[in-house]
Amino acid sequence: VYTRASGVAQKPDLANQVKALEAYCQQQAITVDEWMSDIGSGLNYKRKNFNRLMEMVELGQVRRIVIAHRDRLVRFGYEYFEAFCERHHTEIVIINGETMSPEQELVRDLMAIVTVFSARLHGLRSYRKVLKDAALQKD
């Protein structure tokens, strides 16, 4: 089972994912060998457990991945990872597979991009302020 939340502030969402996934697995009589979680953006492919999971899939060590929503695995390129898993005989089970129109998916994806880049801009402003403050203290 793999869970992910975007940031530390969403730890309650992570707990809710775990509860929902526990209930689903129990209801479906799925034995879970390992629970994996990450806190980080679905656009960040450098997440520790995500990479560990993909490596395990590649090595043929994973028969099934259970996730709450497809965007908990990745925000973009889900189809690539789905095909990757299929090639390695790994099934992805999505317990809350909401169906959206292509337009709805596009809007959701655009909002995700805007959110990520807004956060990066804010981070750059904060970083510039830190550098400026450090430079002023040198004088």
N, C-alpha and C positions, 0 to 999 in steps of 0.2 A: 504494500500500500504506500502510495506517495502523496504527501500533502505539501502545500506551499502557501505562504502568505507574503504579501508584498513588503511589509515592514513590521517592525516590532510592535507598532500600535495595533496591528491586526492579529496579535496573538490570540485574542478571543475567537476570531474567525478560524484560526488553525485548530483550536480546541473543538469548535463546532464541526469542522471537517472530520476530525478524528472520531467524534461521537457518531456522526452520520455513517461513516465508513465502517465503524465497528458494528453498528446495528445492521447495515447491509450485509456485511460478511457473515455475521451470525445467522441472519435470515436465509442467506443463500448457501449456508454450510460451506463457506470458503475458509480454509485454514490459511492464516497469514504467517508466513515465515519471517517477514521483516517489515517493520514500519520505518519509513524514511520521511524526513521533513526538511524543508529549506525555508529560510526567510530571505526573500529577495525578489526582484522583478522577474516576471515571466519573460522579459526580453533579455535577461542576463543568462547566457548559456554557460557561465562559469560557476554556477551554483554547485557546491561540494557534493551534495547527495544526488542531485540530478545527474552529474557526470559519473558518479559511482554507479547509479542505476543504469545509465546507458552502456557503461562498460560491462556490467553484469549481463545485460541483454546481449551485447555483442559476443560475450563468452558463452552464451547459451545457458546461463544460470537462472534465467527468469522465464517462467511459463506464462505468468499473468501479472499485469500491473492494474491495480484498482485505484481510480482517482475520483474525486468528487465532481469536477468539471474539467473539460478538456483544457481550459486556459490555466488550470493549476499545474499542468505539465509544462506547457509553453504558451506564450502569448501569440507568437507568429510561427508559421511553418509547422503547424501540428500535423498536417498531411505527410510531411517528410518523416517525422518521427514515428507516425503511425505505420508508414511503409517500411521504415527501418526495423521496427518491431516485428512486423509481419515476416520480413525476410529472415528474421532470426527466431521465428516460431514463437513469438510472444504476443499474447492477446492483451489489448487494452480494454478495460471495462470502465465505462464512465457511468457513475450512478445517477447523475443529474444531467442527462444529455438533452439540454434544451435545444430545440430546433429554431433557428433564426433564418430569416430571408437573407439573401446575399446583401441586400441594402443594410439590414440591421447589423450583420457581421462587419460590414465596411465601416459603419458609423462607430461601432464598438472599438474596432481596431484603430481608427483615426483618433478616437478619444484617448486610447492607451498611448499612442505615439505622442500626442500633445501633452499628456500628463508627464511622461518620462522626460521629454525635453524641457518642460517647464521646471521640473525638479532639478535638472542639470543646470539650467540657467540660474536658478536660485542658489545652487551650490557654488557656481562660479562667482556670483556676487559675494557670497560669504567668504570664499577663498581670497578674493581680491581685497576685502576688508581686513582679513587676517594679515595679508602681506603688507598692506598699507600701514596698519597699526604696528607691525614689527619694524618696518622701516622708520617710522616716526620715533620709536623707542630707541633706535640706534643713535640718533642725533644727540 
